[in-house]
Amino acid sequence: ADRRVEALVRDRLLEAFPDHRIAGEEHGSVGEGSIYWSVDPIDGTRAFISGMPTWGILLGLVVDERPMVGIMHQPFTGETWYAAPGTGARLRIGSSEFVLRTRADATLADAVLYSTHPTMFQPPQMLERYQRLAGRCRLQRWGGDCYAFALVAQGTIDLMVDGSLMPYDILPLVPIIEGAGGVVTDLTGRTPLDGGTVIAAANPALHA
C-alpha cells in the first residue's frame, strides 16, 4: 500500500510539475533543485496496519529550505488539513471547510501533550527529558502520528513532541501548524529539515 500510494502521487506530481524534485519515503529522491515535494504515502504505518485511523497521506512543497505548502489527508475519515501561502491553514471535510487556529492562550500547566510512542525518544536521556516535560503538562497521551500533529493546528492538542522523525514525517505538517498560529522546530529551534526530535506547539510562548 505504501509503495502504490507513493507511485500514484509521484505520477501526478511529475505530470503537473515536471521540473520539481520529489523526495519520498518509499522510492527515494528523483530530480534536482531547491524546489521539491516531500511525500510520505502512509505516515503511521502501524496505525494503518492495526485499523486505527490516525495515519495519513503527507505531501509538502519545500522551496529554498522552507516548507511552503502542506497537506495531510486521512482517506478513511475524509478529512484533509492543508495550508499554502495566501490561504492560511484549513480543514476540509466533504464540502465543508474550516479555518484552523491553534490555542493561542495555551500554557504549559494546562497543555495537552501527545507523542506517538516512548521508543521514539533515543538515547534514554531523551525520554527522561520528555517525562519531565510531561510532568508539567495537564494531560499526556501516547499515539497519534501525523493525526496528532494536525490536531495541534486544530486547537485540540497544544503540544506534539516526537523523536526519530524523518524529513518526510514532518515537513508537510509544518505549514499547516504554522499557518494556524503554531510553532514547529527541532531541538535547536530551527525548521526540522532533517527530521529528528520535533516540537510542535500551539503558540510561541508555549514553545519557548
N, C-alpha and C positions, 0 to 999 in steps of 0.2 A: 504493500500500500504506500509506504514511504517513497519508494522509487517511482511508482507510477504517478503519484501526485506531483512529484517534482518534475518528472518528464513532461507532464501536461503544462505546468506553469512555465517551464523553460521554453517550450514550443511557442506559447502565446507571447511571452516576453520577446523572444527573438524575432517574431513576426512584427511586433509593434515597435521595438527598439533595437534594430539590428546592430547598432554601434555601441550598445551598452554591454558592459561586462556583467556576468552572472556568477555569483558565488553561492553554492548550495550545499546542504548537508550531505546529500547522497551522491552527487555527481561532480563535486569539486568546483573549481573556478574555470570559466571559459571567457576569453576575450581579455582586453587590456583597457587601461584608463582609470581615471579617478571617479568616474560615474559608474556605479554598479548596483545591481539588485541583490539583496540578501534573501535567501529562500530557506525556510525550514518547513518542509512539506507536512510533517506531523510533529509539532512540539508537544511533548508529553506522551511519548510512545507507550509508556507503562500504563498511563491512564487510558489510552486508546485500546490497548490490549484487554484491560480489565473492565471496560464498559463504563468508565467514569468520564462524563462529558466535560472534563477540564482541559482537554487537549485542544489544539487549534492549528490552523494553517497560517504561517507567518510570512509576510512579504514586505520588504522595506527597500527604499531607494536611498542610497548614500551618495552625496555629492561633495567632493573635496573633503572627505573625512567627517562629514556632518550628516547624520540621519535626517532626511527631509520629508519622506513620505513613509507612513507605516500603516499596515493592515493586519488585523488579527481576525480570522474568520472561523467560527465554530459551526460547521455544517449541520450537526445534529440538532442544536438548539435554534439555528437560523439567525444567530447574532453575528454582526460584523462591527468591530471597532476600527475606526480609521482616522487618520489625520494627514493633512497636507498644507503647505503654505496657502494662506487665504481662506481656509475652511475651518480652522480650529480642529478640535477633536470631537468626534461624533460616534454615536452608536446607532446602527441601523438594524431594526427588527422587522422583517417583512417590508411593508410600505411605509412604516413609521421611522422617523429619525429623531434623535435626542442629542442636545448639546451636552458634552461631558465636562464636569468640573470636579476637581479634587476637593477634599475637605480643607479649606483654606485656614480654618482655625484649629486644626488638629494639633495637639501637643503630645509629647512622649507619654505623659501619665495617662492619657485617655486614648492612646493609639491602639488600633487593631493591627497586629503584626502577623503576616503569613510568610511561610517559606516552604519549599517543596519537600525536602527530606533532610534529616540531620547528616546523612552520609555525604552530602554535597559540600560540607564545610571541612576542608582539609588544608593544613595539618590539624591535629586535635586542638591546638591552641585557638584555632578559628572558631570551633564550636563553643569553646569556653567563652570567648568574646561575645558570640551570639547569645549565649544563655544569659550573660549579664545584661545585654540589651533587652532580651525578652522579659527579664525580671522587672524591668522599669516600665513595661507597657501594661495596658489594661487587659489585653487579651492576646493570646498567641495560639496559632493553629498551624498544623502541617498540611501540605498538599497545595495544589493549585496550578503549578506550572505557569504557562502563559496566561491562563484564565485569571489567576490571582493578580498578575501584573495589570491586566485590563481593568480589574475591579478597583485598583488604585485610581485610575483615571475616572472611574465611575463614581468614586467617593464613598464606597462601602468598606474599603480597606485603606488604611493610612500608610502602612509600611509593607513592602515586599522586599525581602533580602534573600538572595540565593548565591550559592558558590558554585565553582566549577562550570560556569557557563561558557559556551562557545559564542562567537560573534553573532551567528545567525539565530541564537536563542534570544537575544536581547535587542539587537539593532532595530528591527521593525517596531518594537514596542516603545522605543524612546520618543518618537514624535507624538505618539498617542498620549503618553503620560505628560510630556512637557506641554503639549497643546491644551491639556486640561488644567494646567497650572502646577503640575508636579515637577520634581527634580529627579533625574536618573544619572548616577555616576558610578565609577568604580571606587575602590578604596582610596585612591589618590585625588578624588574629586573631579576626574576627567570623564569625558564621554567614553563609555566602555567599548571602544572599537575592537578590543581584543577579548572581550568577554571577561571571565574571571569572577571575582566576587562583586556583586552589583547591589546597590541600594537604590530603591525607588521609593520616594517619599511624597506625601501629599502637598507639602509646601516647603519653601526654603528654610524656614526656622526649624521645622521638624527634621529635615535632612541634616542640618548643622548639628 
